[in-house]
Amino acid sequence: MHIDPQIGALRGDAAAQRAMSEAVAQVVAECRKDAGLAPVLQDLEAYGSGTRLVDCPALTDLFANGGAALSVTAPVVGKLVEVHRAYPLAQLAFRHQSRPGFHFLQLAAKGRAALGLALHDDQAAQDANAAATFPDSEWDEIVLAGAADIALLEIRGEQRDHAVIDSRYRTIEAGDRLSFAGAAKSRMVRRVHGRFLTLRLTRVAPRPQPTRQFDLASGRLVHRASGDRHESRDEMMMALLGRMRRTDAAPVFAAMSRSGSDHLRWQALRECLALDSAAGFAALDRIATDATDDLAPEAGALRARLVEAHPQLAQWEPAPCPA
Protein backbone atom coordinates (compact mmCIF):
# COMPACT_ATOMS: atom_id res chain seq x y z
CA MET A 1 0.00 0.00 0.00
CA HIS A 2 1.30 3.44 -0.93
CA ILE A 3 0.84 6.15 1.70
CA ASP A 4 1.35 9.75 0.63
CA PRO A 5 4.18 11.41 2.61
CA GLN A 6 1.84 14.18 3.80
CA ILE A 7 -0.62 11.65 5.18
CA GLY A 8 2.20 9.64 6.73
CA ALA A 9 3.54 12.72 8.47
CA LEU A 10 0.10 13.67 9.72
CA ARG A 11 -0.49 10.21 11.21
CA GLY A 12 2.42 10.75 13.60
CA ASP A 13 1.64 14.36 14.47
CA ALA A 14 -1.13 14.47 17.07
CA ALA A 15 -0.80 18.25 17.50
CA ALA A 16 -1.34 18.86 13.77
CA GLN A 17 -4.35 16.54 13.77
CA ARG A 18 -5.86 18.38 16.73
CA ALA A 19 -5.24 21.78 15.15
CA MET A 20 -6.90 20.66 11.92
CA SER A 21 -9.92 19.20 13.74
CA GLU A 22 -10.36 22.34 15.82
CA ALA A 23 -10.14 24.57 12.73
CA VAL A 24 -12.74 22.51 10.91
CA ALA A 25 -15.08 22.47 13.92
CA GLN A 26 -14.77 26.25 14.25
CA VAL A 27 -15.57 26.83 10.58
CA VAL A 28 -18.58 24.51 10.67
CA ALA A 29 -19.88 26.33 13.76
CA GLU A 30 -19.38 29.68 12.02
CA CYS A 31 -21.28 28.41 8.96
CA ARG A 32 -24.24 27.36 11.09
CA LYS A 33 -24.30 30.76 12.82
CA ASP A 34 -24.00 32.70 9.55
CA ALA A 35 -26.62 35.44 9.42
CA GLY A 36 -27.99 34.12 6.15
CA LEU A 37 -27.93 30.42 6.93
CA ALA A 38 -29.06 30.41 10.59
CA PRO A 39 -32.74 31.27 9.91
CA VAL A 40 -32.75 28.77 7.04
CA LEU A 41 -31.59 26.00 9.40
CA GLN A 42 -34.27 27.00 11.89
CA ASP A 43 -36.94 26.73 9.20
CA LEU A 44 -35.42 23.48 7.96
CA GLU A 45 -36.02 21.94 11.38
CA ALA A 46 -39.67 23.02 11.25
CA TYR A 47 -40.03 21.78 7.68
CA GLY A 48 -38.42 18.48 8.58
CA SER A 49 -40.96 17.96 11.34
CA GLY A 50 -43.91 18.46 8.99
CA THR A 51 -44.54 22.21 8.71
CA ARG A 52 -45.69 23.38 5.29
CA LEU A 53 -43.03 25.03 3.15
CA VAL A 54 -45.16 28.18 2.78
CA ASP A 55 -45.04 28.53 6.57
CA CYS A 56 -41.23 28.53 6.54
CA PRO A 57 -40.39 32.07 5.31
CA ALA A 58 -36.61 31.70 5.29
CA LEU A 59 -36.80 28.53 3.21
CA THR A 60 -39.46 30.01 0.94
CA ASP A 61 -37.35 33.11 0.30
CA LEU A 62 -34.30 30.93 -0.34
CA PHE A 63 -36.03 29.30 -3.31
CA ALA A 64 -37.84 32.39 -4.52
CA ASN A 65 -34.96 33.44 -6.78
CA GLY A 66 -31.39 32.49 -7.58
CA GLY A 67 -29.99 35.68 -6.07
CA ALA A 68 -31.33 34.84 -2.60
CA ALA A 69 -29.97 31.29 -2.79
CA LEU A 70 -26.53 32.52 -3.86
CA SER A 71 -26.39 35.16 -1.12
CA VAL A 72 -26.92 32.43 1.49
CA THR A 73 -24.72 29.68 0.05
CA ALA A 74 -21.77 31.74 -1.24
CA PRO A 75 -20.43 32.78 2.22
CA VAL A 76 -20.72 29.21 3.47
CA VAL A 77 -18.91 27.78 0.46
CA GLY A 78 -16.27 30.50 0.78
CA LYS A 79 -15.51 29.50 4.38
CA LEU A 80 -15.31 25.83 3.47
CA VAL A 81 -12.94 26.53 0.58
CA GLU A 82 -10.78 28.69 2.84
CA VAL A 83 -10.36 25.98 5.49
CA HIS A 84 -9.57 23.40 2.80
CA ARG A 85 -6.86 25.62 1.38
CA ALA A 86 -5.32 25.86 4.84
CA TYR A 87 -5.83 22.16 5.61
CA PRO A 88 -6.05 20.14 2.36
CA LEU A 89 -6.44 16.86 4.27
CA ALA A 90 -9.29 18.10 6.46
CA GLN A 91 -12.47 16.04 6.69
CA LEU A 92 -15.52 18.29 6.86
CA ALA A 93 -18.48 17.32 9.01
CA PHE A 94 -20.88 17.18 6.06
CA ARG A 95 -22.32 14.16 4.33
CA HIS A 96 -21.24 13.99 0.72
CA GLN A 97 -21.16 11.68 -2.27
CA SER A 98 -19.39 11.63 -5.60
CA ARG A 99 -19.59 9.57 -8.74
CA PRO A 100 -18.54 10.30 -12.34
CA GLY A 101 -20.41 13.42 -13.40
CA PHE A 102 -22.17 14.07 -10.09
CA HIS A 103 -21.22 15.44 -6.67
CA PHE A 104 -23.44 16.27 -3.69
CA LEU A 105 -22.69 18.12 -0.44
CA GLN A 106 -25.37 18.01 2.25
CA LEU A 107 -25.37 21.30 4.13
CA ALA A 108 -27.90 20.25 6.77
CA ALA A 109 -30.52 17.65 7.58
CA LYS A 110 -33.35 18.03 10.09
CA GLY A 111 -35.98 15.36 10.62
CA ARG A 112 -37.30 14.27 7.23
CA ALA A 113 -35.77 17.21 5.36
CA ALA A 114 -32.33 17.81 3.86
CA LEU A 115 -30.67 20.77 2.14
CA GLY A 116 -27.62 20.48 -0.07
CA LEU A 117 -25.65 21.49 -3.15
CA ALA A 118 -25.74 19.24 -6.22
CA LEU A 119 -23.22 19.57 -9.03
CA HIS A 120 -23.50 17.83 -12.41
CA ASP A 121 -20.73 18.11 -14.97
CA ASP A 122 -20.29 17.01 -18.57
CA GLN A 123 -18.17 14.00 -17.58
CA ALA A 124 -21.31 11.98 -16.91
CA ALA A 125 -21.85 9.22 -19.46
CA GLN A 126 -24.89 9.88 -21.60
CA ASP A 127 -26.10 6.29 -21.41
CA ALA A 128 -26.02 6.40 -17.59
CA ASN A 129 -29.46 8.00 -17.73
CA ALA A 130 -31.22 4.93 -19.12
CA ALA A 131 -33.02 4.44 -15.81
CA ALA A 132 -34.99 6.96 -13.76
CA THR A 133 -35.44 6.96 -9.98
CA PHE A 134 -38.73 7.83 -8.28
CA PRO A 135 -38.40 8.54 -4.52
CA ASP A 136 -41.48 9.29 -2.41
CA SER A 137 -40.54 12.83 -1.42
CA GLU A 138 -41.12 16.53 -1.91
CA TRP A 139 -38.44 18.09 -4.10
CA ASP A 140 -37.53 21.77 -4.56
CA GLU A 141 -34.47 22.77 -6.55
CA ILE A 142 -33.15 26.07 -7.83
CA VAL A 143 -30.34 26.48 -10.36
CA LEU A 144 -27.41 28.50 -9.02
CA ALA A 145 -25.13 28.29 -12.06
CA GLY A 146 -24.87 26.65 -15.47
CA ALA A 147 -27.54 25.04 -17.60
CA ALA A 148 -28.80 21.57 -18.43
CA ASP A 149 -31.32 19.73 -20.57
CA ILE A 150 -33.64 17.79 -18.29
CA ALA A 151 -36.60 15.43 -18.53
CA LEU A 152 -39.59 15.92 -16.26
CA LEU A 153 -41.01 12.46 -15.61
CA GLU A 154 -44.40 11.29 -14.37
CA ILE A 155 -45.75 7.77 -13.93
CA ARG A 156 -49.15 7.68 -15.61
CA GLY A 157 -49.97 4.06 -14.92
CA GLU A 158 -48.53 0.88 -13.43
CA GLN A 159 -49.14 -2.83 -13.91
CA ARG A 160 -47.10 -5.30 -11.85
CA ASP A 161 -43.44 -4.57 -12.61
CA HIS A 162 -43.97 -2.11 -15.47
CA ALA A 163 -44.94 1.54 -15.64
CA VAL A 164 -46.12 3.98 -18.29
CA ILE A 165 -43.90 7.05 -17.90
CA ASP A 166 -44.65 10.42 -19.47
CA SER A 167 -41.61 12.58 -20.32
CA ARG A 168 -41.43 16.32 -20.97
CA TYR A 169 -38.16 17.94 -21.96
CA ARG A 170 -36.86 21.42 -21.25
CA THR A 171 -33.66 23.38 -20.67
CA ILE A 172 -33.14 25.08 -17.32
CA GLU A 173 -30.53 27.65 -16.34
CA ALA A 174 -29.51 29.94 -13.47
CA GLY A 175 -32.57 31.18 -11.55
CA ASP A 176 -34.96 28.46 -12.74
CA ARG A 177 -36.76 26.40 -10.10
CA LEU A 178 -38.16 22.87 -10.09
CA SER A 179 -40.79 21.69 -7.65
CA PHE A 180 -42.72 18.41 -7.45
CA ALA A 181 -43.89 15.86 -4.91
CA GLY A 182 -44.91 12.23 -4.60
CA ALA A 183 -43.64 8.85 -5.71
CA ALA A 184 -44.95 9.27 -9.27
CA LYS A 185 -42.85 12.30 -10.26
CA SER A 186 -39.15 12.80 -10.81
CA ARG A 187 -36.62 14.56 -12.99
CA MET A 188 -33.53 13.44 -14.85
CA VAL A 189 -30.56 15.41 -16.16
CA ARG A 190 -29.99 14.41 -19.78
CA ARG A 191 -27.21 16.77 -20.85
CA VAL A 192 -25.08 19.32 -19.00
CA HIS A 193 -23.75 22.45 -20.65
CA GLY A 194 -20.39 22.73 -18.89
CA ARG A 195 -21.37 22.55 -15.22
CA PHE A 196 -24.76 22.58 -13.56
CA LEU A 197 -25.03 23.61 -9.89
CA THR A 198 -28.28 23.54 -7.93
CA LEU A 199 -29.46 24.05 -4.37
CA ARG A 200 -31.73 21.15 -3.46
CA LEU A 201 -34.33 20.81 -0.72
CA THR A 202 -35.99 17.44 -0.17
CA ARG A 203 -38.43 16.03 2.37
CA VAL A 204 -39.25 12.35 2.62
CA ALA A 205 -42.92 11.42 3.05
CA PRO A 206 -44.02 10.53 6.61
CA ARG A 207 -44.53 6.91 5.56
CA PRO A 208 -42.63 6.72 2.28
CA GLN A 209 -43.41 4.22 -0.41
CA PRO A 210 -40.41 2.26 -1.74
CA THR A 211 -38.04 4.15 -4.00
CA ARG A 212 -38.25 2.63 -7.48
CA GLN A 213 -36.05 2.74 -10.54
CA PHE A 214 -37.51 2.14 -14.01
CA ASP A 215 -35.86 1.53 -17.35
CA LEU A 216 -37.16 4.40 -19.48
CA ALA A 217 -37.04 2.53 -22.77
CA SER A 218 -39.23 -0.37 -21.63
CA GLY A 219 -40.87 0.93 -18.44
CA ARG A 220 -39.58 -2.16 -16.62
CA LEU A 221 -38.92 -1.97 -12.89
CA VAL A 222 -35.19 -2.59 -12.41
CA HIS A 223 -34.70 -1.80 -8.73
CA ARG A 224 -36.74 -1.23 -5.59
CA ALA A 225 -35.51 -0.03 -2.20
CA SER A 226 -37.11 1.15 1.00
CA GLY A 227 -37.87 4.86 1.05
CA ASP A 228 -37.28 4.92 4.83
CA ARG A 229 -33.63 5.24 5.83
CA HIS A 230 -34.26 3.26 9.02
CA GLU A 231 -35.71 0.42 6.98
CA SER A 232 -32.78 0.69 4.58
CA ARG A 233 -30.47 0.18 7.54
CA ASP A 234 -32.46 -2.88 8.58
CA GLU A 235 -32.30 -4.23 5.01
CA MET A 236 -28.53 -3.88 4.95
CA MET A 237 -28.30 -5.58 8.32
CA MET A 238 -30.41 -8.50 7.10
CA ALA A 239 -28.39 -8.81 3.89
CA LEU A 240 -25.11 -8.83 5.80
CA LEU A 241 -26.25 -11.46 8.30
CA GLY A 242 -27.63 -13.52 5.45
CA ARG A 243 -24.33 -13.47 3.55
CA MET A 244 -22.55 -14.40 6.78
CA ARG A 245 -24.86 -17.43 7.01
CA ARG A 246 -25.89 -16.44 10.53
CA THR A 247 -28.64 -19.01 11.00
CA ASP A 248 -29.20 -17.73 14.54
CA ALA A 249 -30.68 -14.58 12.91
CA ALA A 250 -33.53 -16.54 11.27
CA PRO A 251 -35.92 -16.18 14.28
CA VAL A 252 -35.25 -12.42 14.26
CA PHE A 253 -36.06 -12.23 10.54
CA ALA A 254 -39.23 -14.28 11.10
CA ALA A 255 -40.31 -11.79 13.77
CA MET A 256 -39.52 -8.85 11.46
CA SER A 257 -41.82 -10.35 8.83
CA ARG A 258 -44.75 -9.77 11.20
CA SER A 259 -44.71 -5.95 11.31
CA GLY A 260 -43.52 -2.91 9.41
CA SER A 261 -43.94 -1.95 5.77
CA ASP A 262 -44.83 -4.64 3.24
CA HIS A 263 -41.48 -4.09 1.52
CA LEU A 264 -39.43 -4.68 4.68
CA ARG A 265 -41.57 -7.65 5.76
CA TRP A 266 -41.11 -9.32 2.39
CA GLN A 267 -37.35 -8.80 2.49
CA ALA A 268 -37.23 -10.27 6.00
CA LEU A 269 -39.24 -13.26 4.80
CA ARG A 270 -36.89 -13.88 1.86
CA GLU A 271 -33.80 -13.68 4.06
CA CYS A 272 -35.41 -16.01 6.61
CA LEU A 273 -36.19 -18.58 3.91
CA ALA A 274 -32.62 -18.44 2.66
CA LEU A 275 -31.14 -18.93 6.14
CA ASP A 276 -33.53 -21.49 7.64
CA SER A 277 -36.02 -23.22 5.35
CA ALA A 278 -38.20 -24.51 8.20
CA ALA A 279 -38.46 -21.18 10.02
CA GLY A 280 -38.91 -19.30 6.76
CA PHE A 281 -41.59 -21.65 5.45
CA ALA A 282 -43.49 -21.40 8.74
CA ALA A 283 -43.44 -17.60 8.50
CA LEU A 284 -44.48 -17.82 4.84
CA ASP A 285 -47.40 -20.12 5.68
CA ARG A 286 -48.57 -17.81 8.47
CA ILE A 287 -48.73 -14.86 6.08
CA ALA A 288 -50.31 -16.87 3.24
CA THR A 289 -53.15 -18.13 5.46
CA ASP A 290 -53.99 -14.72 6.96
CA ALA A 291 -56.76 -13.27 4.79
CA THR A 292 -56.31 -9.86 6.42
CA ASP A 293 -52.64 -9.61 5.45
CA ASP A 294 -51.89 -7.53 2.35
CA LEU A 295 -49.04 -9.90 1.51
CA ALA A 296 -51.25 -13.01 1.64
CA PRO A 297 -51.75 -13.35 -2.16
CA GLU A 298 -48.02 -13.05 -2.93
CA ALA A 299 -47.13 -15.33 -0.02
CA GLY A 300 -49.64 -17.93 -1.17
CA ALA A 301 -48.29 -17.87 -4.70
CA LEU A 302 -44.71 -18.21 -3.46
CA ARG A 303 -45.67 -21.08 -1.16
CA ALA A 304 -47.30 -22.94 -4.03
CA ARG A 305 -44.25 -22.48 -6.27
CA LEU A 306 -41.89 -23.65 -3.54
CA VAL A 307 -43.93 -26.78 -2.76
CA GLU A 308 -44.11 -27.60 -6.46
CA ALA A 309 -40.35 -27.21 -6.89
CA HIS A 310 -39.44 -28.81 -3.54
CA PRO A 311 -42.14 -31.33 -2.49
CA GLN A 312 -40.30 -32.03 0.76
CA LEU A 313 -41.43 -28.63 2.02
CA ALA A 314 -44.97 -30.01 2.31
CA GLN A 315 -43.96 -31.82 5.52
CA TRP A 316 -43.73 -28.42 7.24
CA GLU A 317 -47.25 -27.34 6.21
CA PRO A 318 -49.92 -27.31 8.93
CA ALA A 319 -52.43 -28.08 6.16
CA PRO A 320 -51.81 -29.39 2.61
CA CYS A 321 -51.01 -26.69 0.08
CA PRO A 322 -53.59 -26.46 -2.76
CA ALA A 323 -50.68 -26.88 -5.18
N, C-alpha and C positions, 0 to 999 in steps of 0.2 A: 504494500500500500504506500502510495506517495503522499506525504504530508507537506503542504506548503510551509516554507520557513517561517512566514509570518504567523501562521496558525500554531506551528510548533513552539515558537517563542512565547506566544500568548498562553499556551497551556501551562507553562512553568512560571508565569508571572501573575500571581494572585492579585497584586495591587493594581495591575493594568486591567485585569478582568473586573475588579470591583469598580474602578473608575469608569469603565465603559458602561457597566450596568447602571450605575448611579446617573450617568449622563443621559442614558436612554430613558430611565424612569422619570427624570426631571422633564425631559422634552415631552413625553407622553402626558404627564400631568399638566404641563403648560398648554398642550393642544386641547385637552378636555376643558380647561378653564378659559380658552379663547373666547373673546366677547361675541364672536360670530357663531362659534360652534356650541357653546354652552347651552343656549336656549333650544337649539336643535336637538341636543342630546336629552334635554328634559322632555321635549315633546315626543321624542322617539320612545322614551319609556312609557308615556301615556298611550301612544299608538300601539306599542307592542303588547299592551295589556288589554287592548280592544277598543280604545277611543277612536271615533271616526277621524279620518284625515282632515276633514274640513274644520274640526274642532281643535286642531293642532296648528296654530298660526305660524309658528316658526318653520315647521316642516312644509306647510302650504306655500309660504313665501319662498322657501328654498327652491321649489319646483315651479314657481310661477314664471321665471325667466332665467336664461343662462347667466345673465350678469349677477343675479343674486347667488346662484350656486357657485360661481367662480369666486365671488368675494368671500364666501365662507370656506371653500376648500383650498384656495391658493395659499393663505397663511399657514395652514396646517401642513400642506405638502412642502412648503418652503422650510419649515422647521425640521421636518423629517429628512429632507435632502441635506440640510446643514449638519445634522448629527451624523448622517452617514458619511459625509465628506470627512468629518473629524475622526470617525470610528468606522472604517469600511467593513469591519467584521461584526458590527453590532447586529443583534437580533432584536427587531422591534416587537413590541407586545401587541401585534395585530395579526389576525388570521389572514392568510393569503394563499393564493394558488396560481400556478403558472402551467401552461402547456403551449405548444407551438401555435402562435397567432393570438393567444389570449392570456391576459393577466388580470387578477382581481385582488384588491386590497380592501378588507373590511374595516371601516373606520369605527364602527360601533354596532353592538347588537343588544337589544333590550326585549326580553320576553319573546314574542313571536316575530318581532321586526328586526331588520338589519339594514344598515346603510353602508355603501361602499363605492369605490371607484373601479370601473371596468374598462380595460383597454384592449381593443382589437387592433391588430396590425395586418399588413398585407402578406405576412409569412404564412398565414393559415392556408392549408390546402383546400382548394375549392371543393373537392369531392368529400371533404369531412362534414359537409352539411347535408348529407343524404338522409339523415334522420333528425327529427325534431322532438324536443322534450316539452312535456306539458305538466308543470307542477301545479298543485292546487294552492295558489297564492294570489295575493294582490301585488301588482307590479307597477311601479312608477319610475320612469327613467328620463333624464334630460341630457341632451348632448352638450358637452362642454367644449369639445374641439373636434375638428375633422368631419368626415362625411362617410356614409356607407349606404349601400343598397340593401334593403331588408325585405323580408317577407312577413306579413302579418297573417297568422294562421288561426283557424278556428275549426274545431271538430263539429261537423254538421250532423253526423250520425255514426252509430257504432253497432257492430254485430259481432259478438264473440271476440276474436282477436284481430279484428280489422276495423278501420275507421275511415269515414269519408271526410277529408280535410280540405277546407276552402282556403285558398291562398290569394292574398292581395299584395302587390309589390309597390314599393315607393322608395325614394331616396330621402334620407334625413341628414341634417347638418346642424352646426352649432345653434343652440337655442330651441331646437325642436324637442317636443316631449311626447313620450309614449305612456299610455296608461291602460291597463286592462286587468281583469280579475277572473278567477275561476279556473277549474281544471280543463276547460275546453278551449282556452285561448293561450297563445304564445307568440313569440316572435323569433326570427332567425336572421342572423347577419349573413348575407350572401356574398357581398363583395365590399372590401374596405378601400377607400381612396386615401392611401398613405397610412394614417393612423386615425383611430376612432375612439374617443374618450367620453365616457358617460358617467354620470352620478346616478346610482341605482338604489331605490328604496323598495324593499320587499316585505311582505307580511304573510306568513303561513296561515292557512285557515285554522280555526279552533280545533276541528277534527278533520285533518286533511285526508283527502282521497290519495291513493297511491300515485306517485309520480310515474308517468308513462312516456315511453319513447317509441315513435312510429316511423317506419320507413316511408318517406314521402312519395316515392314512386309507386308503391303498391298499397300503402295504407296499413301494412302489416305491423302488428305490435312486436317490437324487437326486445324491449326490456321494460320491466316493472319493478319499482322499489317503493318502500314505504315513504310517505310524505312527512312522517313524524320522525324527527331526529332521534328521539328516545327509542322508537321502534327500530330504527336503522341500527342503533347500537346493539339492541337485542338480537337483530338478525345477524350481525357480524359475530356476536358472541356464539350464537347457535352454529353458524358455519364453521367457526374455529374449532369448537368442541367436537363437531361432527368429523372434521378432517383429522382431528387427533384421536378419533375412535374412542372417545370417552363414553363408554356404555353406561357409566353411572349417571350421565346427564339425561338419559332417556326418560326417567320419571319426571324430571323437571320440564322437559319438552312436552310430555303428555299433559302436564298441568297447565302449561302455557297455551295449549290448544283449546282450553276451555273458556278463555276470556280474552278480551282485547279486540282489535280490528280483525276482520275476516282475513286480510292479507297476512298479518302476523300469525294468526292461528293456523293458517294453511301451511306457512313456512315451518312452524313448530311441528306440525303433523308430519310433514315430509322428512324433516331431520330425525324425528322419533322413529319413523319407519325404517330409515336407513341405518340407525344405530341398533335398534332392538325390534325385530319383526313382531314379536309377540305383544310387547307394550304398544307399539305403533298401530298394530292391527286392532287391538282392543280400543284404542282411542278413536281410530277410524270408524269402527263399528258403532261406538257410542254416538258419534256425530251423525252417521248415516241413518240411524234409527230414531233420531230426534226430529220430529216433523216441524218443530218450532225453530230449528236451527237453519239459518240462511245458507249454511254450507252443506246441508243434508243432501241435496241433489248431486253436487259434485262428489261428495264423499261416497254416496251410494254407487255412482258410476265407477269411481276408482276402486272401490271394494270389489265390484263385479269383475273388473278387468284383472285385478290381482288374483282373485280366486280362479279365474279362467286360465291365467298363465301359470299359476302355482297352486294346484289343487290341494296341496298339503296345508295351505292356510285355512282351509275349511274347518280343520280340527279346533281352531281357536274361536270359531263363531258360536255365539250363544244360541243362535237359530240358523238354519240353513240359508245360505244366500240364494236369491232367486236365480242367479246365474248358474 
